[in-house]
Amino acid sequence: MMATDGKKVCGLNGEVSVSSNGQDESKLSKSHQVVANGGTTAAPHSKLNGAGRAERFTFSAGPTMEDIRRMQAEFTDERDWNQFHQPRNLLLAMVGEVGEVSELFQWRGEVAEGLPGWSDSEREQLAHELSDVLIYLLELAEKCHVDLPQAVLRKMALNRLKYPAAKVHGSSKKYTEYQD
């Protein structure tokens, strides 16, 4: 979706140096940069807690959803692709990209968190495909005039009502299956 040479990606009216996972390296502290495959990349965002177990994974602070939306809008405008990027087409393209993510997991059985046993190349391919899904999702939301961050907040509030922690803790049942 976005043109890159592995080190630079064009967006937001200029060139931004990015790592292989898309982070602006100028905003990373030295403790979050590592050298891999001859270049600087961001270190994983997992740390060990006092018990020696990994803490919950976290995303980097940037780019924001709005930053990504703007970069993709610029990318699309530069190529005169808006004529093709109508909601139906974006949805179908996103579904195709979800299929590409699915292919990476096909025939592997259950895959543990953190993807143990996956090669760096397989992880990078997954990052590319997930990025395509996100880019299409954000562009679809833009074309449908859905403020996605605000929609997520509203949806999470609804989910808290549908799935009260005290009632559903440890269960995978759908909210319609619970008795009051």
N, C-alpha and C positions, 0 to 999 in steps of 0.2 A: 504494500500500500504506500509506504513512504520510501522515497529514494534515499539510499545511504551507501556509503562506501565502507561501512563498519566503524567509522570514526566520527563522521559528521552527518547530520541530518538537517535539511533545510526546513526552517519553520520560524514563525514569529518574526518575519522580516529580517532574517539573518541566519548565519550559521551558528550552530550550537554544538560544542563537542560533547558527545554522548558516549557512554560505555555500552557494552554489548546488551545490557538490560534496559537501555534507554535513558539512563540517568545523566543529567548534566554534571559532568565531572568537576567543573569549576565550583560546584556547590557542595561537593563531598569533602569531608574532612579526610586527612591523610589516613586516619584509622579505618576509614571505610573504602579505601582504594587498595587493590591488590593487582599484581601483574600476572596476567594469564595470556597464553598464546601470543606473547610479544607485545601486548598492549595493556593499558590500565583499564580495569573494570571495577565495578562496585562489589564490595564484599557482601556475602549474604547477610540478611538482616535478622538472623537468629543468633541468640546468645545463650550461654549456659547459665542456668540459675544456680543458687547455692547447693542444690541437691544433684547437680551435674546433669539435669535434664534440660532440653532445649525449651526456651520460652516461645510463646506464640510468635509466628512470623509477622512482620510488619512491612508495609510498603514504604517507599521513600516519600518525602513530603511533596515532591514535584516530579514531573509536571502535574498540574491539576487537570480535572476533566475539562475545564474551560480552556486551558492551554492546549490540550490535545485537540479539542474541537476547533480552535482557531488554526492550529497547524494544519489540520486536515482540510479545513475550508480554504486555506491559502494554497495548499497542494492541489486541490480540486479546481480552484479558480484559475491557477496558472496553466492548467491543461484543458480548460473549457470542458470539464466533465460534468458540470452540474446538469446539463441536458440529459445525462444518463442516470443521475443519482436521485431518482424519485423514490418515495418510500417503498413501493413494492420491490423495485430492483435492489435497493439496499438490504431489505429483509432477505431476499433470496440469496444475495451475495454473502450475508452474514451466516445464513444456514449452511451454505457451502463451506465456509470457513470453520464452522462448528464441526462439520463432517471431517475436515482435515485434522482438527484436534482429536476427534474420535479415533481416527486411523492410528494416531500415535499410541493410543492406549489399547487398541484392538489386539486380542490374543495374549495379553500380558497377565490376565487374571487380576486379582486385587493388587493395587499399587499403593504402597505405604506413603504416608506424608513425607515430603522431602525427596521423593523419587529415588530411593536408594537403588543402586545398580544401573541407573541411567547414565549414559555417557554425556560429556559436555556438549557434544554435537546434538544429541537427542534433546537435551534440556534447552539448547538454543533454538532448535526447531520448534519446540513447544512454545517458547517465548514469542517467536515470530507468529505462530498461528493464533495464540491467545491475543496478541497485539492486533492482528487483523480483525478478530471478533470484536474487540473493544472499540477499535476505530469505526467499524461499521455500525456498532450499537450507538455510539455517540453521534455519528452522522445521521442515523435514522431518527434518533431523539430530536436532533436539531431540525430536520425536515418536517417532523410531526409537531414541532413547537412544544416539546416536553422538556421542562427544566428537570433533568434527570437527578441531580443531587437533591432537589427538594422533593421529587417524587419518591426517592429512596427513603427519605426521612418519614414521609407520610405512610409509606408501605410498611416500614419497620414498626411504626406506632400501631398500625392495624394488626400486624403479626403478633405484637405483644398482647393485644386484646384477645386474639384467636387462640394463642398458645401461652397461657399464663404459666410461668415457670413452675409454680407449686403443683399445677395439675398435670403437666406434660413431662416433667423431668425424667430423662432417661427413656422416653418412649418415642417411637417414630410414627405413631398413628397420625392420621389426618385429623384436623380439628373437628370434622363432622362425626368422627367416631367416639368422641369423648362424651361422657354422661355428666350432666350438671349435678 
